[in-house]
Amino acid sequence: MDVRSYNREIQLLIGEIQKNRGKDSQAVIQACDKLLAYGKGMKDDALIGYALFSKGETYYLLNDASNFYSQMLSCMGPMEHVKEWGYVAIANNMLGIVSLNRGNAPFALDYFIKAITICEDYSLPDIEWMIHMNLGSLYLNIEEYNKSLSHTEIAHRYLLDHHGIDNYIENMTAILLGMGRAYIKLDRENDYINTEKRLRVDCMPFLQEMDKIVIYCFFARVHNAMGEDEARDHWIDMVNKNASTSMPILDVFDDFYDYLQMLLSIEKYDDFFKAYTVLDDLTKHTSIKNLERKLLTLKIRYYRRVGQIDEYKIASVLYFELSEFMERENRLMVSNMIVMRNSYMELTQINKKVEEKNTFLQKRSETDPLTGMYNRLKLNEFSEEAFEKALINRSTIAVEILDIDFFKQFNDNYGHQKGDDCIKFVANTLLQLAKGEGIFVARYGGDEFVVIYEGLTYEMVEAKANELRDMIYEGKVEHRFSLTDDRVTISQGICFGIPERDDSMFAYLQCADKMLYEVKQQSRNAIRICNAKELK
């Protein structure tokens, strides 16, 4: 979207959205509503899509699932219509993240795959790597550890090649932790030890203390897996000292959850409850019931282990209530998904019809209605591109202009219908010749045609021109009113050369036309070729 193409007021609204993104949600939503009104009034899908996307993004940051889904799904159609594929990919990526956090991995996978497909189709590697990172998290959650690694490694390779990317260290930390978690689950000791070293050397020195907590959780798990209890307990102490309710929940939940599982397994119950209390408080503030339910499973396991039956029963009832709530929430997600699918299918059908119509109109504008071959409009476009290519590559190009000998006499005596049939006969012969590589043909007008030969030698051009003349002659179309033969023949003028910077396609056409004129004056049913050097 080119902001500069809009009036001052719209530019200010877009600036307001960008300035307050992630800082002042109310200001963003108000600006989006105003921008949406402008977009609808102007029937401008770019403005409509941007306003809806920005509102959806804001609700995402507010953990408002219902409003997030409705806005983000609504932005898809307008954004696809104006071909803002980056926004469409990011929208699908965010829908995938929210679906995963809310416990619906199949929906999340669907969104992520769609986002990846868009990135592949429209070459968006700067977005695609993030989706692979999120796919890695998804597969970790469903315990497909090798698949998780395959996607996370794609993101890892991209980051290694793009050190200047925003938040490089934070993203590299997240990727290494994802890989490390999978390595521990797969018991790949050398890999998770190497990952610990990389986090210690490449990431920790550049992170704020708050951002290091998930690394401490991972280090504790690494040393526990290695049976190094003293080192493990050191990192447990570091977690206890630095865990805080101001941590970003979505960034730390999975790492903390694995850490809590480890504490339960080694019966470090005091440390378990310290960390659990922090994570439980964070989770309740998000209103993401799936995270609450997932965390509650650990507390239920704890109560069962230590024999606290009453507490176990209370927690189990709460688990049931959360499951019921999630079932209602998932029905909302299914409903939204169906609406999106229907809208997407309708939009796809509309786009297909529009593309088919545009293709048809484009073909009509470039095609001669009588012969079905390219017309002068397409010839002008193609010839300039071919000439420029030959100029850049220092390759040969030849332009041929030909016409039907004594065509006026043919038309006057046999009638216009037979005249059209004669033109179609020559056109079909040319189209047959054009099946050869490097040959383009078009109707120039009346009984004149043009052939462009790309990358052929002088001898090859001459041979093809003679082949064409023979094909016309062997067609044996009667022409009793010709002054040189009893059948239809053609005359041909050709300009051949390797273009220089001061040459032009127009000059080549003029030269070919001059050659044709000389043939017509002298003999007809003949070919004359000049070398472009003669133009100098």
Secondary structure, DSSP 8 states (H G I E B T S, - for coil): --GGGS-HHHHHHHHHHHHHTTT-HHHHHHHHHHHHHHHHHHT-HHHHHHHHHHHHHHHHHTT-HHHHHHHHHHHHHHHHHTT-HHHHHHHHHHHHHHHHHTT-HHHHHHHHHHHHHHHHHTT-HHHHHHHHHHHHHHHHHTT-HHHHHHHHHHHHHHHHT-TTSTTHHHHHHHHHHHHHHHHHHTT-HHHHHHHHHHIIIIIGGGS-GGGGHHHHHHHHHHHHHTT-HHHHHHHHHHHHHH--TTS-HHHHHHHHHHHHHHHHHTT-HHHHHHHHHHHHHHHHTTT-HHHHHHHHHHHHHHHHHHT-HHHHHHHHHHHHHHHHHHHHHHHHHHHHHHHHHHHHHHHHHHHHHHHHHHHHHHHHHHB-TTT-SB-HHHHHHHHHHHHHHHHHHT--EEEEEEEETTHHHHHHHH-HHHHHHHHHHHHHHHHHHTTSTTEEEEEEETTEEEEEEES--HHHHHHHHHHHHHHHHHT--B-TT-SS-SB--EEEEEEEE---TT--HHHHHHHHHHHHHHHHHHTSS-EEEEEGGGG-
